[in-house]
Amino acid sequence: MNMKSSTRFALRTIAALGLGISVAVAQPFDMAPGMMHGMGPGMMHSMEHGSGAAGHGPMAGATGMLTRQDAGSAADMGLVHDLVMNHASIRRTVTNLPDGIRTVTESDDPQVAHTIKAHVASMSQRLKDGREFNIFSTTLPVLFANREKIKSVVEVTEKGSVVTRTSTDARVVAALQGHAAEVTELVQEGPIAMRRGMMSRMAIGFRGPQTGADSAARPEVSR
């Protein structure tokens, strides 16, 4: 199966796995007629249900292939899902600083506000530990590979979180600002932006560059 066909199948599988991307959104990326011909039951089961090395762990199938797996992956996927599905209840402002970003992400809905706080706390800890969780972003690999160069200040508010991240490295600053823009797109467009981000993630490979050496070889982030 070529990359284009694999991507189409992956998006269809992602919708079935409960990411909340509707059939109407995913339909343009369905497999072409006859695409499944010749694929044995074992291969189909492996791709749909995550059999084999790529599907082991708390997340499976196409979603599981997009990011590294650990004990918190499923919980973090749940938080992302809830935020994307409730994107209309979220307000977000981003200030690009000379050396980074300051973001304010809040909601008047108490449950959504709680989810914002939980997501920010989890991703901040992951960045500190170097445990990348990434299903849609092309900038996160750069940030995780250069986490020692990032200074983070997180303020929890009644309705969400205020995050300031800065760096003295120009490439990291570009990645910080690029990632802030990616998240803003999710807040504005919800599942549509998620699908677009996942397509970009797939374009650089399901796993993507996740080591310092690989990230250093990537072109500059330009958002």
DRENKE-866882 format. One record per residue (C-alpha): residue number from 0; x, y, z; chain. Coordinates in steps of 0.1 Angstrom, whole numbers, always signed. Layout:
<recs>
(NUM (X Y Z) 'A')
...
</recs>
This chain:
<recs>
(0 (+0 +0 +0) 'A')
(1 (+14 +34 -10) 'A')
(2 (+16 +64 +14) 'A')
(3 (-15 +81 -1) 'A')
(4 (-36 +50 +3) 'A')
(5 (-23 +43 +38) 'A')
(6 (-31 +79 +48) 'A')
(7 (-67 +75 +35) 'A')
(8 (-72 +43 +54) 'A')
(9 (-56 +57 +85) 'A')
(10 (-80 +87 +86) 'A')
(11 (-110 +64 +82) 'A')
(12 (-98 +42 +110) 'A')
(13 (-92 +72 +132) 'A')
(14 (-128 +82 +129) 'A')
(15 (-139 +47 +138) 'A')
(16 (-116 +48 +169) 'A')
(17 (-137 +77 +183) 'A')
(18 (-117 +108 +177) 'A')
(19 (-150 +125 +169) 'A')
(20 (-141 +133 +133) 'A')
(21 (-174 +128 +115) 'A')
(22 (-180 +106 +86) 'A')
(23 (-187 +137 +65) 'A')
(24 (-153 +151 +73) 'A')
(25 (-134 +119 +68) 'A')
(26 (-153 +108 +37) 'A')
(27 (-131 +127 +12) 'A')
(28 (-102 +106 +23) 'A')
(29 (-119 +72 +20) 'A')
(30 (-101 +45 +2) 'A')
(31 (-106 +44 -36) 'A')
(32 (-127 +15 -50) 'A')
(33 (-108 -17 -50) 'A')
(34 (-81 -4 -27) 'A')
(35 (-88 -31 -1) 'A')
(36 (-86 -59 -27) 'A')
(37 (-58 -82 -20) 'A')
(38 (-54 -73 +16) 'A')
(39 (-57 -104 +37) 'A')
(40 (-77 -106 +70) 'A')
(41 (-45 -105 +90) 'A')
(42 (-33 -73 +75) 'A')
(43 (-67 -57 +79) 'A')
(44 (-69 -67 +115) 'A')
(45 (-35 -54 +122) 'A')
(46 (-42 -20 +107) 'A')
(47 (-77 -16 +123) 'A')
(48 (-70 -30 +157) 'A')
(49 (-33 -23 +162) 'A')
(50 (-18 -58 +161) 'A')
(51 (+19 -59 +158) 'A')
(52 (+46 -36 +172) 'A')
(53 (+30 -4 +160) 'A')
(54 (-3 -10 +178) 'A')
(55 (+10 -22 +212) 'A')
(56 (+2 +0 +242) 'A')
(57 (-27 +20 +255) 'A')
(58 (-36 +34 +221) 'A')
(59 (-39 +12 +190) 'A')
(60 (-46 +13 +153) 'A')
(61 (-39 +44 +132) 'A')
(62 (-39 +68 +162) 'A')
(63 (-14 +47 +180) 'A')
(64 (+10 +48 +151) 'A')
(65 (+12 +86 +152) 'A')
(66 (+29 +90 +186) 'A')
(67 (+50 +72 +211) 'A')
(68 (+31 +51 +236) 'A')
(69 (+32 +52 +274) 'A')
(70 (+9 +46 +303) 'A')
(71 (-7 +81 +300) 'A')
(72 (-13 +81 +262) 'A')
(73 (-49 +70 +263) 'A')
(74 (-58 +96 +290) 'A')
(75 (-41 +124 +271) 'A')
(76 (-59 +113 +239) 'A')
(77 (-91 +116 +259) 'A')
(78 (-83 +151 +270) 'A')
(79 (-74 +162 +234) 'A')
(80 (-107 +146 +221) 'A')
(81 (-128 +165 +247) 'A')
(82 (-111 +198 +239) 'A')
(83 (-115 +194 +201) 'A')
(84 (-151 +184 +205) 'A')
(85 (-158 +214 +227) 'A')
(86 (-137 +239 +208) 'A')
(87 (-165 +264 +205) 'A')
(88 (-166 +267 +243) 'A')
(89 (-129 +277 +244) 'A')
(90 (-114 +312 +240) 'A')
(91 (-77 +316 +234) 'A')
(92 (-54 +345 +229) 'A')
(93 (-17 +342 +219) 'A')
(94 (+9 +369 +223) 'A')
(95 (+41 +363 +203) 'A')
(96 (+70 +375 +224) 'A')
(97 (+105 +383 +211) 'A')
(98 (+117 +351 +228) 'A')
(99 (+86 +329 +228) 'A')
(100 (+49 +330 +235) 'A')
(101 (+23 +338 +261) 'A')
(102 (-11 +320 +257) 'A')
(103 (-43 +324 +276) 'A')
(104 (-67 +295 +271) 'A')
(105 (-100 +295 +291) 'A')
(106 (-136 +285 +291) 'A')
(107 (-167 +295 +309) 'A')
(108 (-178 +259 +310) 'A')
(109 (-164 +244 +343) 'A')
(110 (-158 +210 +328) 'A')
(111 (-140 +224 +297) 'A')
(112 (-120 +246 +320) 'A')
(113 (-110 +216 +341) 'A')
(114 (-100 +197 +309) 'A')
(115 (-79 +227 +297) 'A')
(116 (-60 +227 +331) 'A')
(117 (-55 +189 +330) 'A')
(118 (-42 +190 +294) 'A')
(119 (-18 +219 +301) 'A')
(120 (-5 +202 +332) 'A')
(121 (+0 +169 +315) 'A')
(122 (+17 +183 +284) 'A')
(123 (+39 +205 +306) 'A')
(124 (+51 +175 +326) 'A')
(125 (+56 +155 +294) 'A')
(126 (+78 +184 +280) 'A')
(127 (+98 +184 +312) 'A')
(128 (+102 +146 +311) 'A')
(129 (+108 +144 +274) 'A')
(130 (+78 +120 +269) 'A')
(131 (+64 +132 +236) 'A')
(132 (+27 +128 +229) 'A')
(133 (+18 +141 +194) 'A')
(134 (-8 +131 +169) 'A')
(135 (-13 +163 +149) 'A')
(136 (+17 +187 +153) 'A')
(137 (+47 +192 +131) 'A')
(138 (+63 +215 +156) 'A')
(139 (+62 +195 +188) 'A')
(140 (+91 +172 +178) 'A')
(141 (+114 +203 +177) 'A')
(142 (+102 +214 +211) 'A')
(143 (+106 +180 +228) 'A')
(144 (+141 +176 +212) 'A')
(145 (+151 +210 +226) 'A')
(146 (+132 +210 +259) 'A')
(147 (+163 +220 +279) 'A')
(148 (+163 +253 +260) 'A')
(149 (+127 +262 +270) 'A')
(150 (+117 +281 +301) 'A')
(151 (+81 +275 +311) 'A')
(152 (+58 +294 +334) 'A')
(153 (+23 +280 +339) 'A')
(154 (-4 +299 +358) 'A')
(155 (-37 +282 +366) 'A')
(156 (-67 +305 +365) 'A')
(157 (-103 +299 +375) 'A')
(158 (-113 +292 +339) 'A')
(159 (-81 +277 +324) 'A')
(160 (-44 +283 +321) 'A')
(161 (-19 +310 +311) 'A')
(162 (+13 +296 +297) 'A')
(163 (+45 +315 +290) 'A')
(164 (+73 +296 +272) 'A')
(165 (+105 +313 +261) 'A')
(166 (+139 +303 +247) 'A')
(167 (+172 +320 +237) 'A')
(168 (+173 +297 +206) 'A')
(169 (+157 +313 +175) 'A')
(170 (+147 +279 +161) 'A')
(171 (+129 +269 +193) 'A')
(172 (+112 +303 +194) 'A')
(173 (+99 +297 +159) 'A')
(174 (+86 +263 +170) 'A')
(175 (+69 +277 +201) 'A')
(176 (+51 +302 +180) 'A')
(177 (+43 +277 +153) 'A')
(178 (+28 +253 +179) 'A')
(179 (+8 +281 +195) 'A')
(180 (-7 +287 +160) 'A')
(181 (-15 +250 +156) 'A')
(182 (-34 +249 +188) 'A')
(183 (-53 +281 +180) 'A')
(184 (-64 +265 +148) 'A')
(185 (-78 +236 +168) 'A')
(186 (-97 +260 +190) 'A')
(187 (-111 +278 +160) 'A')
(188 (-119 +248 +137) 'A')
(189 (-121 +218 +159) 'A')
(190 (-121 +184 +141) 'A')
(191 (-114 +200 +107) 'A')
(192 (-81 +214 +120) 'A')
(193 (-73 +181 +138) 'A')
(194 (-78 +162 +106) 'A')
(195 (-55 +187 +87) 'A')
(196 (-29 +184 +114) 'A')
(197 (-30 +146 +114) 'A')
(198 (-25 +147 +76) 'A')
(199 (+6 +168 +81) 'A')
(200 (+19 +145 +108) 'A')
(201 (+14 +115 +85) 'A')
(202 (+33 +133 +57) 'A')
(203 (+65 +133 +78) 'A')
(204 (+59 +96 +88) 'A')
(205 (+37 +81 +113) 'A')
(206 (+63 +83 +140) 'A')
(207 (+79 +115 +128) 'A')
(208 (+113 +128 +138) 'A')
(209 (+115 +122 +176) 'A')
(210 (+151 +123 +185) 'A')
(211 (+175 +152 +188) 'A')
(212 (+194 +141 +158) 'A')
(213 (+163 +136 +136) 'A')
(214 (+149 +170 +147) 'A')
(215 (+181 +188 +140) 'A')
(216 (+179 +175 +105) 'A')
(217 (+144 +190 +99) 'A')
(218 (+139 +222 +81) 'A')
(219 (+132 +254 +100) 'A')
(220 (+97 +258 +113) 'A')
(221 (+81 +286 +94) 'A')
(222 (+46 +296 +106) 'A')
</recs>
